[in-house]
């Protein structure tokens, strides 16, 4: 049974209990017991009578079990923001218009007045226009949230939500356009009603304005989603490689070495430095290695004419072979002994540049496993370094 509400009484009850309505909206519920005075803190006025009326008017939903007031679903529907727009409402509105057309045709046969149906049709066309407008506002709001979101996965999920909403809106707009084309002749030619003609034209112009923009935005969004999917896979791989690098496992647990080998054709060919040109043994070894790795080599390697030997200096200089140390292996050796890092590295056959390089790399990669005391300094290789030992 539907009861007609007196508008004046309804508005007065809402105004008297407005603070309770606002509080219930933001808190979700407020404590209340039926037939008991309810004093509002602002003016110390009993508003229980207004609350009881609003329960009857289906503004409040009273929960007898928890003695609490909640805003009813019907009232909440009037407080929905643009983000709560349901595109399917457009389809429901079109069904309503079809039913009203049916009623008009029946009344026309019986020569009855159908002005109320005309008013409802006009109202329904206006509501369809509002729904489309609010749907666009909703998408704009989601776009703002998307731009503010810093989490990549959440940002991507929001983009897919936007695409789904935009697709639904595009389909609804297209279907509405077809609906107007189908029934325009009925309203304009058969009924000859100027008010409906006005509202149909208004809605048609609105659809024309948004349709092209929706199509363009949807196309751009689809391309962007394809792009970020590719980028996401790249980022995932890079993050994995970064973790391997940090843990000193890049070459052991990845195929990066074989990838470097496959990239042989990217770099331009380089000539052998002149000081190595006449070393037959070295050249032969390099050619054999290139063939093993399937690297193309030139058929002939020109040799330079033998240069006269340079005058030997009296003082013999010891040529030191550069050592390439694995950070992981150095760290594994370091944690098995009790010396500080600088003293430990001093025992290695390293020049100053190598010493500093391995000291920095090991400290950066394994700092969470090291105890670093910046107040104590160790001097090695002419460098003043912090005192670093293993933890535990």
JOTARA-V342386 format. One record per residue. PHI is phi in degrees with one decimal (999 if undefined). PSI is psi in radians with two decimals (NA if undefined). Layout:
# JOTARA-V342386
PHI_PSI ; PHI_PSI
This chain:
# JOTARA-V342386
999_2.29 ; -102.4_2.22 ; -106.8_2.27 ; -77.2_2.25 ; -93.6_2.38 ; -70.8_2.05 ; -56.8_-0.72 ; -63.3_-0.76 ; -66.4_-0.68 ; -65.7_-0.80 ; -65.2_-0.72 ; -63.5_-0.76 ; -63.2_-0.71 ; -64.6_-0.72 ; -65.9_-0.73 ; -65.1_-0.60 ; -109.5_0.42 ; -61.3_-0.62 ; -66.7_-0.65 ; -67.6_-0.67 ; -63.2_-0.80 ; -63.1_-0.77 ; -63.7_-0.76 ; -65.1_-0.59 ; -66.0_-0.78 ; -83.7_-0.58 ; -88.4_-0.33 ; 97.1_-0.59 ; -166.5_2.82 ; -133.0_2.64 ; -73.3_2.36 ; -160.4_2.49 ; -124.7_2.24 ; -58.0_2.54 ; 58.8_0.50 ; -127.5_2.38 ; -56.1_2.44 ; -125.5_1.90 ; -97.6_2.26 ; -83.6_2.39 ; -65.3_-0.47 ; -68.3_-0.82 ; -122.3_0.08 ; 55.3_0.69 ; -108.5_2.38 ; -74.0_2.05 ; -113.9_0.33 ; -62.2_-0.62 ; -63.6_-0.73 ; -65.7_-0.67 ; -64.3_-0.73 ; -62.0_-0.68 ; -66.1_-0.68 ; -70.5_-0.45 ; -67.2_-0.75 ; -65.4_-0.60 ; -81.8_0.06 ; 64.5_0.52 ; -84.2_-0.80 ; -102.8_2.59 ; -114.8_2.02 ; -93.3_2.21 ; -101.1_1.85 ; -68.3_-0.47 ; -70.3_-0.80 ; -100.5_0.03 ; 50.5_1.01 ; -140.5_2.69 ; -108.1_2.31 ; -125.7_2.66 ; -70.8_2.37 ; -68.0_2.77 ; -61.1_-0.67 ; -63.5_-0.74 ; -71.2_-0.65 ; -62.1_-0.56 ; -63.1_-0.49 ; -78.4_-0.30 ; -98.4_0.07 ; -62.8_2.50 ; -89.8_-3.14 ; -60.5_-0.50 ; -68.7_-0.23 ; -98.7_0.22 ; -66.2_2.36 ; -110.2_1.99 ; -62.1_-0.51 ; -64.7_-0.29 ; -60.5_-0.51 ; -62.9_-0.75 ; -62.2_-0.69 ; -64.4_-0.67 ; -64.3_-0.69 ; -66.3_-0.64 ; -64.2_-0.67 ; -61.4_-0.76 ; -62.5_-0.71 ; -62.1_-0.69 ; -66.0_-0.69 ; -67.1_-0.61 ; -62.9_-0.74 ; -58.2_-0.81 ; -64.5_-0.66 ; -62.4_-0.77 ; -62.7_-0.66 ; -65.5_-0.79 ; -69.0_-0.56 ; -65.6_-0.67 ; -63.2_-0.64 ; -92.3_0.12 ; 56.1_0.67 ; -95.7_2.76 ; -72.8_2.34 ; -126.6_0.48 ; -63.4_-0.57 ; -66.2_-0.63 ; -66.8_-0.66 ; -61.9_-0.76 ; -61.9_-0.72 ; -68.7_-0.62 ; -64.8_-0.78 ; -59.7_-0.76 ; -62.2_-0.70 ; -66.9_-0.70 ; -62.4_-0.70 ; -63.9_-0.69 ; -66.4_-0.65 ; -61.5_-0.75 ; -61.3_-0.71 ; -64.9_-0.71 ; -62.3_-0.76 ; -62.5_-0.78 ; -61.8_-0.80 ; -66.9_-0.57 ; -63.9_-0.69 ; -67.0_-0.72 ; -61.6_-0.68 ; -61.7_-0.76 ; -65.4_-0.66 ; -62.8_-0.70 ; -65.9_-0.70 ; -65.7_-0.59 ; -63.7_-0.70 ; -63.5_-0.73 ; -65.7_-0.67 ; -61.9_-0.78 ; -66.3_-0.56 ; -81.7_-0.31 ; -72.2_2.30 ; -100.8_-0.36 ; -78.6_2.16 ; -63.1_-0.77 ; -65.7_-0.70 ; -66.3_-0.71 ; -59.7_-0.75 ; -65.6_-0.73 ; -63.1_-0.70 ; -64.0_-0.63 ; -64.8_-0.72 ; -65.6_-0.62 ; -62.5_-0.76 ; -61.7_-0.71 ; -63.5_-0.74 ; -63.3_-0.76 ; -65.3_-0.71 ; -67.3_-0.67 ; -63.9_-0.76 ; -62.9_-0.72 ; -65.7_-0.71 ; -61.0_-0.77 ; -65.2_-0.71 ; -64.9_-0.72 ; -64.6_-0.75 ; -62.4_-0.77 ; -66.1_-0.64 ; -66.1_-0.70 ; -60.9_-0.75 ; -63.3_-0.69 ; -61.7_-0.77 ; -63.7_-0.72 ; -63.5_-0.69 ; -66.2_-0.70 ; -106.7_-0.02 ; -61.9_-0.77 ; -62.2_-0.60 ; -65.3_-0.86 ; -70.4_-0.74 ; -81.5_-0.86 ; -86.1_-0.82 ; -78.4_-0.87 ; -81.2_-0.61 ; 63.2_0.60 ; -92.5_2.10 ; -68.9_-0.65 ; -64.7_-0.74 ; -67.0_-0.70 ; -58.2_-0.73 ; -60.6_-0.85 ; -69.7_-0.56 ; -65.5_-0.77 ; -64.5_-0.70 ; -59.1_-0.82 ; -67.3_-0.69 ; -62.8_-0.75 ; -63.6_-0.71 ; -63.3_-0.76 ; -63.1_-0.73 ; -60.4_-0.70 ; -66.7_-0.70 ; -90.1_-0.42 ; -62.1_-0.84 ; -64.1_-0.72 ; -64.8_-0.69 ; -62.9_-0.80 ; -61.4_-0.76 ; -65.9_-0.79 ; -64.6_-0.71 ; -64.0_-0.71 ; -64.7_-0.78 ; -65.3_-0.69 ; -64.9_-0.71 ; -62.9_-0.75 ; -64.4_-0.70 ; -66.6_-0.66 ; -64.2_-0.70 ; -62.5_-0.69 ; -65.0_-0.82 ; -71.9_-0.44 ; -64.0_-0.75 ; -64.9_-0.76 ; -64.8_-0.64 ; -61.2_-0.71 ; -66.2_-0.69 ; -63.0_-0.80 ; -62.8_-0.69 ; -61.9_-0.76 ; -65.1_-0.76 ; -63.7_-0.70 ; -62.4_-0.69 ; -65.3_-0.78 ; -63.8_-0.65 ; -63.8_-0.74 ; -64.2_-0.69 ; -63.9_-0.70 ; -64.6_-0.78 ; -60.5_-0.67 ; -85.9_0.06 ; 68.8_0.48 ; -120.5_0.33 ; -60.3_-0.82 ; -82.4_-0.46 ; -76.5_-0.63 ; -116.8_0.36 ; -141.1_2.94 ; -98.8_0.47 ; -63.3_-0.56 ; -65.0_-0.77 ; -68.8_-0.55 ; -64.9_-0.75 ; -59.6_-0.67 ; -65.2_-0.72 ; -68.7_-0.36 ; -86.8_0.31 ; -58.9_-0.56 ; -81.3_-0.11 ; -74.7_-0.74 ; -78.4_2.57 ; -73.5_2.71 ; -65.9_2.49 ; -119.4_2.43 ; -77.4_2.58 ; -72.6_2.39 ; -58.4_2.59 ; -58.7_-0.57 ; -69.5_-0.24 ; -107.2_-0.03 ; -63.6_-0.57 ; -99.7_0.19 ; -91.4_1.61 ; -58.3_-0.71 ; -65.1_-0.73 ; -67.1_-0.76 ; -63.0_-0.74 ; -62.4_-0.72 ; -65.5_-0.67 ; -66.9_-0.68 ; -66.0_-0.76 ; -61.3_-0.73 ; -64.9_-0.71 ; -63.2_-0.71 ; -66.7_-0.65 ; -61.0_-0.64 ; -91.1_0.14 ; 60.0_0.65 ; -98.9_2.25 ; -69.6_2.35 ; -123.9_2.68 ; -68.6_2.65 ; -65.7_-0.69 ; -123.9_2.40 ; -113.3_2.02 ; -71.0_2.40 ; -101.0_2.53 ; -79.4_2.72 ; -65.8_2.52 ; -61.1_2.17 ; -88.9_2.63 ; -66.7_2.52 ; -65.6_2.49 ; -72.4_2.68 ; -63.0_2.29 ; -78.8_2.35 ; -78.5_2.54 ; -60.1_-0.66 ; -84.3_2.14 ; -78.1_2.21 ; -100.0_2.33 ; -84.7_2.10 ; -87.3_2.09 ; -94.4_2.32 ; -82.6_2.26 ; -66.9_2.40 ; -101.7_2.34 ; -106.2_1.92 ; -102.4_2.44 ; -82.2_2.19 ; -58.3_-0.70 ; -62.9_-0.75 ; -68.5_-0.68 ; -63.0_-0.76 ; -64.2_-0.72 ; -60.3_-0.67 ; -72.9_-0.66 ; -62.8_-0.75 ; -74.2_-0.13 ; -90.9_-0.01 ; -130.4_-3.12 ; -116.2_0.05 ; -75.8_2.79 ; -72.7_2.86 ; -62.5_-0.77 ; -63.5_-0.78 ; -65.5_-0.67 ; -63.3_-0.78 ; -70.4_-0.42 ; -62.0_-0.51 ; -71.9_-0.33 ; -79.5_2.68 ; -84.1_1.35 ; -122.9_2.52 ; -82.7_3.09 ; -61.1_-0.71 ; -67.3_-0.77 ; -65.4_-0.72 ; -58.5_-0.85 ; -67.7_-0.66 ; -62.5_-0.85 ; -69.9_-0.56 ; -62.9_-0.81 ; -69.1_-0.81 ; -62.4_-0.75 ; -66.4_-0.67 ; -66.2_-0.73 ; -69.1_-0.73 ; -75.6_-0.56 ; -121.7_0.43 ; -59.6_-0.54 ; -72.3_-0.24 ; -103.6_0.07 ; -115.6_2.65 ; -106.4_2.02 ; -111.6_2.14 ; -113.1_1.82 ; -75.8_-0.22 ; -82.3_-0.31 ; -109.8_2.32 ; -120.9_2.52 ; -117.9_2.29 ; -100.1_2.09 ; -142.4_2.45 ; 55.2_0.52 ; 75.8_0.24 ; -114.9_2.51 ; -99.4_1.90 ; -119.1_2.64 ; -68.7_2.69 ; -81.0_1.97 ; -124.6_2.18 ; -131.2_2.94 ; -72.5_2.65 ; -78.4_2.65 ; 84.3_NA
